[in-house]
Amino acid sequence: MGEAAIKLSVKKEDGKLMPRGRAGTKNFMDVPMELRLKDFESESGEFFISILPPEIARCFKQAIMETGIESEDALKYLEYALSMEENGKPISPIAQWVHDNPYNPRVFKYLYGEAEPLSPMDKGYTLTTGSQAICLRLKSLIKRLPNIIRDECQRFEMKSDEKYVIYNIGASFGLDTIYMMAENLDLRGFVKIVNIDPDEASLVYGRNLAEKLGVVECFQFVPKKIEEVKDLDKAHMLLFIGMFCPVPTKKCVLTLNFIKKFIHEKGIVIFSTVQEKMLLGGPILDFIMWSYGWRMYFKTDKEPARIVAFAGLTHEKDMDWEDEFGYNRMTVARNVKHSVFKKVGDVARLVRILMM
């Protein structure tokens, strides 16, 4: 396989394989050896070993347990994962999609259970606790958001003819908000949701689903990046789910400081982060994602609260929650008028000082 085929994952310098774009983050090699071994004894770990050719299985395990992502073992696994079967079908469609574009939204159809995996390798990904936690994150949003919305409407003393407006930024398919509206009939009369995402195909999927479930009138679909949106009024709630998972903490602060301009005073932002607990519970999945170029920046327990504080928002700690595994944390921040940070430059300077 040519070097162009592995350019997103590894590069060569003086004949040595080197990692791309992951410096400074924790990865599977930072996980204690006993936890890596435990992951191989899990359902997904045993499944991967059983479906891989013996030599590739050996390289797969050796890379995770001993030699790391810079090794020839890791490269051999990657080459196999990106190869084709004799019938011309890919060994792993997900591997190819992610390798071409680490944030390809097509992947989430399978991780969310909206479609059946297309190959045994792809089924293996869905068996990992990390993948299952993504589904649990979705379910937790569908369950939690309705009561949060009802409480916030009371806080804003909404009139009968007013709409409670939610911007779902980086919405992808928008499954969380669409299923939420389908399951809560009372919200349909006073909640308006704007799903914003640059991937138009994802929004079309969401629109079709919303039509099927009879809630499309509650939605607006905007095929743009949030920084390209110019004509929207302020919202009462911003959802920023999954967007901070591959983002360093410093950039999370600057991004949150930027998007808060889209919400009313006293409105809330709900953002999710992927926590270090996911890395400790799923080092095999981290190796796989690392291999394909889909990097994660795992946050410590204290980092979500710091992101809120450094962005000049008020942390509504009692409203935070996690998925059942504790892998994804949903943090709630409120936009308050007396924010001590007046400019992006103030935040940037503070972040540089506190992160040294």
Protein Blocks (a to p, Z undefined) as FASTA:
>chain_A
ZZklmmmmpcceehiacdehighiacfklpcfklmmmmmmmmklmmmmmmpcfklmmmmm
mmmmmnommbmklmmmmmmmmmccfkopafblmlmmmmmomklfklmmmmnopaccfbfk
lmmmmmpmklmmmmmmmmmmmmmmmmmmmmmmmmnopafkbccddddehklnommmmmmm
mmmmklmmmpccddddfblklmmmmmmmmmmnopmmmpccddbdfklpmkbccdfbdcde
hklmmpcfklmmmmmmmmmmmpcehiacddddddfklmmmmmmlmmmmmmnopacddddf
klmmmmmmmnopacdfklgccdfkomaccddddddfklcbfbfklmmmmmmmmmZZ
